[in-house]
Amino acid sequence: MKLTIWLATAAAFLATASAPLPAAAMASVEIKRTELAPGIYQFTVAIDGYVEQLNSIAVVNDSDVLVFDTTTRPSTARTILAELRKITAKPVRYVVNSHWHPDHWSGNQVFAEASPGLEIIATEKERDFMLNMSAMWPVLLPKSLEGQEKSVAEQFASSKRPDGSPLTPQLKQQIEGELQQIRDMVAEQRNVRRTYPTLTYTDRLIMRHGGREFHFISVTGDAAATTVLYLPRERILITGDAVSYPLPYYTPPLSQHAASLRELAKLDAAIIVPGHGPAFRDKAYMLLEAELFEDVLRQVEAALRAGAVSIDEVQAKVNFDAFRDRFAKGDPDIAGQFPSFTSGMVRKVYIELRDSKEIR
């Protein structure tokens, strides 16, 4: 999960059919490529110091290429561009940014440098978020790294993890590797040249180009006004963080996120590519996310109407064990993360249902 890599063993990375691609300048960043349909490629970054299982999608058209999301690190974007050059000599004409979080648009500069006529597509609201929030990352990420360095130093000094379990040599080596990835990511983020969308829309944009039909749709995902891309002829839906695996990311009101997922489920999609995780060949996982969001809304509302007032009282009345098992599927790391994950979700819904009034 974002910025928590050093605290737990990484969730198992689901390998695709092809071999790992060497990441230029960052050999420790593993990238895998999968062809989803003729001319449509999924590049998945296993772990990059900020996130896990991060997806970037390339759509090769008659005379050019469209890339959906450009990853956290410019070095990773360069690797993806280099791999695209092996597939086709066609230029990247369009980049799409799903939303403003840095793992989805920090590589824009790489594609803009390679293609001077590049158009970058996003919603108008997301472009505003990018402009308003981009100054935060060079400040926030180094501070976060300081805290992570301190946490790791304390663990190594005590030879124990935060939960009190022993710090084995194997786990210590893993933590050292992940911490170095975080250092590398922060170093790159300090020097990102933010490159903003040039072509924006509000609710929906249909583009017929290069022998394909692209439907850009604004939804509520892990950010408001997230762009998802639907290719109706190919029956492929690319969701950004409206869908994320192995646990769903969430930020805006969950009621809106759940409603967006229900609307997306109405599309005739045979392949669903989340912002993080493997491509799905059915809608089961996307509907599981929607079901969880709706159950959190239902349980929190029931607790409030039964007399709970404080967030602690609400937390004591809700239970999501059934969903934990469905998401974890026997993975102890995901099962262990689930209670704190749903606790944060409950607080989000509590604030939504109480007009932003929180009582502790």
Contacts in CASP RR format, 6 or more apart in sequence:
PFRMAT RR
TARGET T0000
AUTHOR 0000-0000-0000
METHOD contacts of the structure
MODEL  1
MKLTIWLATAAAFLATASAPLPAAAMASVEIKRTELAPGIYQFTVAIDGY
VEQLNSIAVVNDSDVLVFDTTTRPSTARTILAELRKITAKPVRYVVNSHW
HPDHWSGNQVFAEASPGLEIIATEKERDFMLNMSAMWPVLLPKSLEGQEK
SVAEQFASSKRPDGSPLTPQLKQQIEGELQQIRDMVAEQRNVRRTYPTLT
YTDRLIMRHGGREFHFISVTGDAAATTVLYLPRERILITGDAVSYPLPYY
TPPLSQHAASLRELAKLDAAIIVPGHGPAFRDKAYMLLEAELFEDVLRQV
EAALRAGAVSIDEVQAKVNFDAFRDRFAKGDPDIAGQFPSFTSGMVRKVY
IELRDSKEIR
1 51 0 8 1.000
1 52 0 8 1.000
1 247 0 8 1.000
1 337 0 8 1.000
1 341 0 8 1.000
2 50 0 8 1.000
2 51 0 8 1.000
2 103 0 8 1.000
2 249 0 8 1.000
3 50 0 8 1.000
3 144 0 8 1.000
3 148 0 8 1.000
5 47 0 8 1.000
5 49 0 8 1.000
5 52 0 8 1.000
5 178 0 8 1.000
5 181 0 8 1.000
5 182 0 8 1.000
6 148 0 8 1.000
6 151 0 8 1.000
6 152 0 8 1.000
6 175 0 8 1.000
6 178 0 8 1.000
6 179 0 8 1.000
6 182 0 8 1.000
7 151 0 8 1.000
7 162 0 8 1.000
8 333 0 8 1.000
8 337 0 8 1.000
9 171 0 8 1.000
9 174 0 8 1.000
9 333 0 8 1.000
10 47 0 8 1.000
10 52 0 8 1.000
10 178 0 8 1.000
10 333 0 8 1.000
11 52 0 8 1.000
11 53 0 8 1.000
11 246 0 8 1.000
11 331 0 8 1.000
11 333 0 8 1.000
11 334 0 8 1.000
12 331 0 8 1.000
13 30 0 8 1.000
13 44 0 8 1.000
13 46 0 8 1.000
13 47 0 8 1.000
13 52 0 8 1.000
13 53 0 8 1.000
14 53 0 8 1.000
14 277 0 8 1.000
14 278 0 8 1.000
15 32 0 8 1.000
16 32 0 8 1.000
16 33 0 8 1.000
16 34 0 8 1.000
16 42 0 8 1.000
16 44 0 8 1.000
16 278 0 8 1.000
17 34 0 8 1.000
18 32 0 8 1.000
18 33 0 8 1.000
18 34 0 8 1.000
18 35 0 8 1.000
19 32 0 8 1.000
20 30 0 8 1.000
20 31 0 8 1.000
20 32 0 8 1.000
21 30 0 8 1.000
21 31 0 8 1.000
21 32 0 8 1.000
21 33 0 8 1.000
21 43 0 8 1.000
21 79 0 8 1.000
21 83 0 8 1.000
22 79 0 8 1.000
23 29 0 8 1.000
23 30 0 8 1.000
23 31 0 8 1.000
23 75 0 8 1.000
23 76 0 8 1.000
23 79 0 8 1.000
24 75 0 8 1.000
24 78 0 8 1.000
24 79 0 8 1.000
24 82 0 8 1.000
25 75 0 8 1.000
25 78 0 8 1.000
26 73 0 8 1.000
26 75 0 8 1.000
26 76 0 8 1.000
26 79 0 8 1.000
26 184 0 8 1.000
28 177 0 8 1.000
28 180 0 8 1.000
28 181 0 8 1.000
28 184 0 8 1.000
29 45 0 8 1.000
29 46 0 8 1.000
29 47 0 8 1.000
29 48 0 8 1.000
29 73 0 8 1.000
29 75 0 8 1.000
29 76 0 8 1.000
29 79 0 8 1.000
29 181 0 8 1.000
30 45 0 8 1.000
30 46 0 8 1.000
30 47 0 8 1.000
31 43 0 8 1.000
31 44 0 8 1.000
31 45 0 8 1.000
31 46 0 8 1.000
31 76 0 8 1.000
31 79 0 8 1.000
31 80 0 8 1.000
31 83 0 8 1.000
32 43 0 8 1.000
32 44 0 8 1.000
32 46 0 8 1.000
33 41 0 8 1.000
33 42 0 8 1.000
33 43 0 8 1.000
33 44 0 8 1.000
33 83 0 8 1.000
34 41 0 8 1.000
34 42 0 8 1.000
34 44 0 8 1.000
34 279 0 8 1.000
35 41 0 8 1.000
35 42 0 8 1.000
36 42 0 8 1.000
36 57 0 8 1.000
36 236 0 8 1.000
36 271 0 8 1.000
36 273 0 8 1.000
36 279 0 8 1.000
37 234 0 8 1.000
37 236 0 8 1.000
37 271 0 8 1.000
39 58 0 8 1.000
39 59 0 8 1.000
39 60 0 8 1.000
39 87 0 8 1.000
40 57 0 8 1.000
40 58 0 8 1.000
40 59 0 8 1.000
40 60 0 8 1.000
40 231 0 8 1.000
40 234 0 8 1.000
40 236 0 8 1.000
41 57 0 8 1.000
41 58 0 8 1.000
41 60 0 8 1.000
41 84 0 8 1.000
41 87 0 8 1.000
42 55 0 8 1.000
42 56 0 8 1.000
42 57 0 8 1.000
42 273 0 8 1.000
42 279 0 8 1.000
43 55 0 8 1.000
43 56 0 8 1.000
43 57 0 8 1.000
43 58 0 8 1.000
43 80 0 8 1.000
43 83 0 8 1.000
44 53 0 8 1.000
44 54 0 8 1.000
44 55 0 8 1.000
44 277 0 8 1.000
44 278 0 8 1.000
45 51 0 8 1.000
45 53 0 8 1.000
45 54 0 8 1.000
45 55 0 8 1.000
45 56 0 8 1.000
45 71 0 8 1.000
45 72 0 8 1.000
45 76 0 8 1.000
46 52 0 8 1.000
46 53 0 8 1.000
47 53 0 8 1.000
47 178 0 8 1.000
47 181 0 8 1.000
48 54 0 8 1.000
48 71 0 8 1.000
48 72 0 8 1.000
48 73 0 8 1.000
48 76 0 8 1.000
48 103 0 8 1.000
48 181 0 8 1.000
48 185 0 8 1.000
49 72 0 8 1.000
49 178 0 8 1.000
49 181 0 8 1.000
49 182 0 8 1.000
49 184 0 8 1.000
49 185 0 8 1.000
50 72 0 8 1.000
50 102 0 8 1.000
50 103 0 8 1.000
50 182 0 8 1.000
50 185 0 8 1.000
51 72 0 8 1.000
51 103 0 8 1.000
51 276 0 8 1.000
52 276 0 8 1.000
53 245 0 8 1.000
53 276 0 8 1.000
53 277 0 8 1.000
53 278 0 8 1.000
54 71 0 8 1.000
54 72 0 8 1.000
54 103 0 8 1.000
54 275 0 8 1.000
54 276 0 8 1.000
55 69 0 8 1.000
55 240 0 8 1.000
55 273 0 8 1.000
55 274 0 8 1.000
55 275 0 8 1.000
55 276 0 8 1.000
55 277 0 8 1.000
56 67 0 8 1.000
56 68 0 8 1.000
56 69 0 8 1.000
56 70 0 8 1.000
56 71 0 8 1.000
56 77 0 8 1.000
56 80 0 8 1.000
57 67 0 8 1.000
57 68 0 8 1.000
57 69 0 8 1.000
57 229 0 8 1.000
57 238 0 8 1.000
57 273 0 8 1.000
58 65 0 8 1.000
58 66 0 8 1.000
58 67 0 8 1.000
58 68 0 8 1.000
58 80 0 8 1.000
58 84 0 8 1.000
58 87 0 8 1.000
59 65 0 8 1.000
59 66 0 8 1.000
59 67 0 8 1.000
59 68 0 8 1.000
59 212 0 8 1.000
59 214 0 8 1.000
59 231 0 8 1.000
60 87 0 8 1.000
60 88 0 8 1.000
60 90 0 8 1.000
61 90 0 8 1.000
61 93 0 8 1.000
61 209 0 8 1.000
61 210 0 8 1.000
61 211 0 8 1.000
61 212 0 8 1.000
62 210 0 8 1.000
62 211 0 8 1.000
63 90 0 8 1.000
63 210 0 8 1.000
64 90 0 8 1.000
64 91 0 8 1.000
64 92 0 8 1.000
64 93 0 8 1.000
64 94 0 8 1.000
64 210 0 8 1.000
65 84 0 8 1.000
65 88 0 8 1.000
65 90 0 8 1.000
65 91 0 8 1.000
65 92 0 8 1.000
65 93 0 8 1.000
65 94 0 8 1.000
66 92 0 8 1.000
66 93 0 8 1.000
66 94 0 8 1.000
66 95 0 8 1.000
66 96 0 8 1.000
66 214 0 8 1.000
67 80 0 8 1.000
67 84 0 8 1.000
67 92 0 8 1.000
67 94 0 8 1.000
67 95 0 8 1.000
67 96 0 8 1.000
67 111 0 8 1.000
68 95 0 8 1.000
68 96 0 8 1.000
68 98 0 8 1.000
68 229 0 8 1.000
68 238 0 8 1.000
68 240 0 8 1.000
69 96 0 8 1.000
69 97 0 8 1.000
69 98 0 8 1.000
69 104 0 8 1.000
69 105 0 8 1.000
69 240 0 8 1.000
69 275 0 8 1.000
70 77 0 8 1.000
70 80 0 8 1.000
70 95 0 8 1.000
70 97 0 8 1.000
70 104 0 8 1.000
70 105 0 8 1.000
70 106 0 8 1.000
70 107 0 8 1.000
70 108 0 8 1.000
70 110 0 8 1.000
70 111 0 8 1.000
71 77 0 8 1.000
71 80 0 8 1.000
71 103 0 8 1.000
71 104 0 8 1.000
71 106 0 8 1.000
71 107 0 8 1.000
72 102 0 8 1.000
72 103 0 8 1.000
72 106 0 8 1.000
72 185 0 8 1.000
72 188 0 8 1.000
72 189 0 8 1.000
73 106 0 8 1.000
73 107 0 8 1.000
73 184 0 8 1.000
73 185 0 8 1.000
73 188 0 8 1.000
73 189 0 8 1.000
74 106 0 8 1.000
74 107 0 8 1.000
74 109 0 8 1.000
74 110 0 8 1.000
74 188 0 8 1.000
74 192 0 8 1.000
75 188 0 8 1.000
76 107 0 8 1.000
77 106 0 8 1.000
77 107 0 8 1.000
77 108 0 8 1.000
77 109 0 8 1.000
77 110 0 8 1.000
77 111 0 8 1.000
78 110 0 8 1.000
81 92 0 8 1.000
81 110 0 8 1.000
81 111 0 8 1.000
81 114 0 8 1.000
84 92 0 8 1.000
91 114 0 8 1.000
91 115 0 8 1.000
92 111 0 8 1.000
92 114 0 8 1.000
92 115 0 8 1.000
92 118 0 8 1.000
93 115 0 8 1.000
93 117 0 8 1.000
93 118 0 8 1.000
93 119 0 8 1.000
94 118 0 8 1.000
94 119 0 8 1.000
94 120 0 8 1.000
94 121 0 8 1.000
94 209 0 8 1.000
95 108 0 8 1.000
95 111 0 8 1.000
95 112 0 8 1.000
95 118 0 8 1.000
95 119 0 8 1.000
95 120 0 8 1.000
95 121 0 8 1.000
96 120 0 8 1.000
96 121 0 8 1.000
96 122 0 8 1.000
96 216 0 8 1.000
96 227 0 8 1.000
96 229 0 8 1.000
97 104 0 8 1.000
97 105 0 8 1.000
97 108 0 8 1.000
97 120 0 8 1.000
97 121 0 8 1.000
97 122 0 8 1.000
97 126 0 8 1.000
97 130 0 8 1.000
97 197 0 8 1.000
97 227 0 8 1.000
98 104 0 8 1.000
98 122 0 8 1.000
98 126 0 8 1.000
98 226 0 8 1.000
98 227 0 8 1.000
98 228 0 8 1.000
98 239 0 8 1.000
98 240 0 8 1.000
98 241 0 8 1.000
98 242 0 8 1.000
98 275 0 8 1.000
99 122 0 8 1.000
99 126 0 8 1.000
99 129 0 8 1.000
99 221 0 8 1.000
99 222 0 8 1.000
99 223 0 8 1.000
99 225 0 8 1.000
99 226 0 8 1.000
99 227 0 8 1.000
99 240 0 8 1.000
99 241 0 8 1.000
100 126 0 8 1.000
100 129 0 8 1.000
100 130 0 8 1.000
100 133 0 8 1.000
100 223 0 8 1.000
101 222 0 8 1.000
101 223 0 8 1.000
101 241 0 8 1.000
102 137 0 8 1.000
102 189 0 8 1.000
102 192 0 8 1.000
104 240 0 8 1.000
104 241 0 8 1.000
104 275 0 8 1.000
105 130 0 8 1.000
105 195 0 8 1.000
106 188 0 8 1.000
106 189 0 8 1.000
106 192 0 8 1.000
107 192 0 8 1.000
107 195 0 8 1.000
108 120 0 8 1.000
108 194 0 8 1.000
108 195 0 8 1.000
108 196 0 8 1.000
109 192 0 8 1.000
109 193 0 8 1.000
109 194 0 8 1.000
109 195 0 8 1.000
111 118 0 8 1.000
112 118 0 8 1.000
112 120 0 8 1.000
112 195 0 8 1.000
118 198 0 8 1.000
119 198 0 8 1.000
119 199 0 8 1.000
120 195 0 8 1.000
120 196 0 8 1.000
120 197 0 8 1.000
120 198 0 8 1.000
120 199 0 8 1.000
121 197 0 8 1.000
121 199 0 8 1.000
121 200 0 8 1.000
121 201 0 8 1.000
121 205 0 8 1.000
121 216 0 8 1.000
121 227 0 8 1.000
122 130 0 8 1.000
122 197 0 8 1.000
122 200 0 8 1.000
122 227 0 8 1.000
123 200 0 8 1.000
123 201 0 8 1.000
123 202 0 8 1.000
123 218 0 8 1.000
123 225 0 8 1.000
123 226 0 8 1.000
123 227 0 8 1.000
124 200 0 8 1.000
124 201 0 8 1.000
124 202 0 8 1.000
124 225 0 8 1.000
125 202 0 8 1.000
125 218 0 8 1.000
125 224 0 8 1.000
125 225 0 8 1.000
126 197 0 8 1.000
126 200 0 8 1.000
126 223 0 8 1.000
126 225 0 8 1.000
126 226 0 8 1.000
126 227 0 8 1.000
127 196 0 8 1.000
127 197 0 8 1.000
127 200 0 8 1.000
129 223 0 8 1.000
129 224 0 8 1.000
129 225 0 8 1.000
130 194 0 8 1.000
130 196 0 8 1.000
130 197 0 8 1.000
131 196 0 8 1.000
134 194 0 8 1.000
137 189 0 8 1.000
137 192 0 8 1.000
138 189 0 8 1.000
138 190 0 8 1.000
141 185 0 8 1.000
141 186 0 8 1.000
141 189 0 8 1.000
141 190 0 8 1.000
142 186 0 8 1.000
142 190 0 8 1.000
144 186 0 8 1.000
145 182 0 8 1.000
145 183 0 8 1.000
145 186 0 8 1.000
148 179 0 8 1.000
148 182 0 8 1.000
149 179 0 8 1.000
151 162 0 8 1.000
152 175 0 8 1.000
152 176 0 8 1.000
152 179 0 8 1.000
155 161 0 8 1.000
155 162 0 8 1.000
155 167 0 8 1.000
155 175 0 8 1.000
156 167 0 8 1.000
156 172 0 8 1.000
158 167 0 8 1.000
159 166 0 8 1.000
159 167 0 8 1.000
160 166 0 8 1.000
160 167 0 8 1.000
161 167 0 8 1.000
161 171 0 8 1.000
167 175 0 8 1.000
201 216 0 8 1.000
201 218 0 8 1.000
202 218 0 8 1.000
203 217 0 8 1.000
203 218 0 8 1.000
204 215 0 8 1.000
204 216 0 8 1.000
204 217 0 8 1.000
204 218 0 8 1.000
205 215 0 8 1.000
205 216 0 8 1.000
206 213 0 8 1.000
206 214 0 8 1.000
206 215 0 8 1.000
206 216 0 8 1.000
207 213 0 8 1.000
207 214 0 8 1.000
207 216 0 8 1.000
208 214 0 8 1.000
212 231 0 8 1.000
212 233 0 8 1.000
212 234 0 8 1.000
213 231 0 8 1.000
213 232 0 8 1.000
213 233 0 8 1.000
214 229 0 8 1.000
214 230 0 8 1.000
214 231 0 8 1.000
215 229 0 8 1.000
215 230 0 8 1.000
215 231 0 8 1.000
215 232 0 8 1.000
216 227 0 8 1.000
216 228 0 8 1.000
216 229 0 8 1.000
217 227 0 8 1.000
217 228 0 8 1.000
217 229 0 8 1.000
217 230 0 8 1.000
217 264 0 8 1.000
218 225 0 8 1.000
218 226 0 8 1.000
218 227 0 8 1.000
219 226 0 8 1.000
219 227 0 8 1.000
219 228 0 8 1.000
219 242 0 8 1.000
219 260 0 8 1.000
219 263 0 8 1.000
219 264 0 8 1.000
220 226 0 8 1.000
220 242 0 8 1.000
220 252 0 8 1.000
220 253 0 8 1.000
220 256 0 8 1.000
220 257 0 8 1.000
220 259 0 8 1.000
220 260 0 8 1.000
221 240 0 8 1.000
221 241 0 8 1.000
221 242 0 8 1.000
221 249 0 8 1.000
221 250 0 8 1.000
221 251 0 8 1.000
221 252 0 8 1.000
221 257 0 8 1.000
221 260 0 8 1.000
222 240 0 8 1.000
222 241 0 8 1.000
222 242 0 8 1.000
222 244 0 8 1.000
222 249 0 8 1.000
222 250 0 8 1.000
222 251 0 8 1.000
222 252 0 8 1.000
223 241 0 8 1.000
223 251 0 8 1.000
223 252 0 8 1.000
224 252 0 8 1.000
224 256 0 8 1.000
226 240 0 8 1.000
226 241 0 8 1.000
226 242 0 8 1.000
227 240 0 8 1.000
228 237 0 8 1.000
228 238 0 8 1.000
228 239 0 8 1.000
228 240 0 8 1.000
228 242 0 8 1.000
228 264 0 8 1.000
229 237 0 8 1.000
229 238 0 8 1.000
230 236 0 8 1.000
230 237 0 8 1.000
230 238 0 8 1.000
230 267 0 8 1.000
230 269 0 8 1.000
231 237 0 8 1.000
231 238 0 8 1.000
232 267 0 8 1.000
232 268 0 8 1.000
234 271 0 8 1.000
235 268 0 8 1.000
235 269 0 8 1.000
235 270 0 8 1.000
235 271 0 8 1.000
236 269 0 8 1.000
236 270 0 8 1.000
236 271 0 8 1.000
236 272 0 8 1.000
236 273 0 8 1.000
237 264 0 8 1.000
237 267 0 8 1.000
237 269 0 8 1.000
237 271 0 8 1.000
237 272 0 8 1.000
237 273 0 8 1.000
238 273 0 8 1.000
239 264 0 8 1.000
239 272 0 8 1.000
239 273 0 8 1.000
239 274 0 8 1.000
239 275 0 8 1.000
239 286 0 8 1.000
240 273 0 8 1.000
240 274 0 8 1.000
240 275 0 8 1.000
241 249 0 8 1.000
241 274 0 8 1.000
241 275 0 8 1.000
241 276 0 8 1.000
242 257 0 8 1.000
242 260 0 8 1.000
242 261 0 8 1.000
242 264 0 8 1.000
243 261 0 8 1.000
243 272 0 8 1.000
243 274 0 8 1.000
243 275 0 8 1.000
243 285 0 8 1.000
243 286 0 8 1.000
243 289 0 8 1.000
244 274 0 8 1.000
244 275 0 8 1.000
244 276 0 8 1.000
244 277 0 8 1.000
245 274 0 8 1.000
245 276 0 8 1.000
245 277 0 8 1.000
245 278 0 8 1.000
245 285 0 8 1.000
246 277 0 8 1.000
246 327 0 8 1.000
246 331 0 8 1.000
246 334 0 8 1.000
247 327 0 8 1.000
247 334 0 8 1.000
247 337 0 8 1.000
247 338 0 8 1.000
247 341 0 8 1.000
248 289 0 8 1.000
248 292 0 8 1.000
248 293 0 8 1.000
249 276 0 8 1.000
250 257 0 8 1.000
250 293 0 8 1.000
250 345 0 8 1.000
250 348 0 8 1.000
253 348 0 8 1.000
253 352 0 8 1.000
254 293 0 8 1.000
254 296 0 8 1.000
254 297 0 8 1.000
254 345 0 8 1.000
254 348 0 8 1.000
254 349 0 8 1.000
254 352 0 8 1.000
255 293 0 8 1.000
255 297 0 8 1.000
255 349 0 8 1.000
255 352 0 8 1.000
257 293 0 8 1.000
258 290 0 8 1.000
258 293 0 8 1.000
258 294 0 8 1.000
258 297 0 8 1.000
261 286 0 8 1.000
261 287 0 8 1.000
261 289 0 8 1.000
261 290 0 8 1.000
261 293 0 8 1.000
262 290 0 8 1.000
264 286 0 8 1.000
265 283 0 8 1.000
265 286 0 8 1.000
265 287 0 8 1.000
265 290 0 8 1.000
269 283 0 8 1.000
270 281 0 8 1.000
271 279 0 8 1.000
271 280 0 8 1.000
271 281 0 8 1.000
272 279 0 8 1.000
272 280 0 8 1.000
272 282 0 8 1.000
272 283 0 8 1.000
272 285 0 8 1.000
272 286 0 8 1.000
273 279 0 8 1.000
273 280 0 8 1.000
274 280 0 8 1.000
274 285 0 8 1.000
280 286 0 8 1.000
288 323 0 8 1.000
288 326 0 8 1.000
288 327 0 8 1.000
291 323 0 8 1.000
292 320 0 8 1.000
292 323 0 8 1.000
292 327 0 8 1.000
292 345 0 8 1.000
293 345 0 8 1.000
295 320 0 8 1.000
295 323 0 8 1.000
296 318 0 8 1.000
296 320 0 8 1.000
296 342 0 8 1.000
296 345 0 8 1.000
296 346 0 8 1.000
296 349 0 8 1.000
297 349 0 8 1.000
297 353 0 8 1.000
299 317 0 8 1.000
299 318 0 8 1.000
299 319 0 8 1.000
299 320 0 8 1.000
299 346 0 8 1.000
300 314 0 8 1.000
300 318 0 8 1.000
300 346 0 8 1.000
300 349 0 8 1.000
300 350 0 8 1.000
300 353 0 8 1.000
301 353 0 8 1.000
302 317 0 8 1.000
303 313 0 8 1.000
303 314 0 8 1.000
303 317 0 8 1.000
303 318 0 8 1.000
304 314 0 8 1.000
304 350 0 8 1.000
304 353 0 8 1.000
304 354 0 8 1.000
306 317 0 8 1.000
307 313 0 8 1.000
308 314 0 8 1.000
308 316 0 8 1.000
308 317 0 8 1.000
309 359 0 8 1.000
310 359 0 8 1.000
310 360 0 8 1.000
311 346 0 8 1.000
311 347 0 8 1.000
311 350 0 8 1.000
311 358 0 8 1.000
311 359 0 8 1.000
311 360 0 8 1.000
312 360 0 8 1.000
314 346 0 8 1.000
314 350 0 8 1.000
315 343 0 8 1.000
315 346 0 8 1.000
315 347 0 8 1.000
318 342 0 8 1.000
318 346 0 8 1.000
320 338 0 8 1.000
320 342 0 8 1.000
323 338 0 8 1.000
323 342 0 8 1.000
324 335 0 8 1.000
324 338 0 8 1.000
324 339 0 8 1.000
324 342 0 8 1.000
325 335 0 8 1.000
327 334 0 8 1.000
327 338 0 8 1.000
328 334 0 8 1.000
328 335 0 8 1.000
328 336 0 8 1.000
328 338 0 8 1.000
347 358 0 8 1.000
350 358 0 8 1.000
351 357 0 8 1.000
351 358 0 8 1.000
END
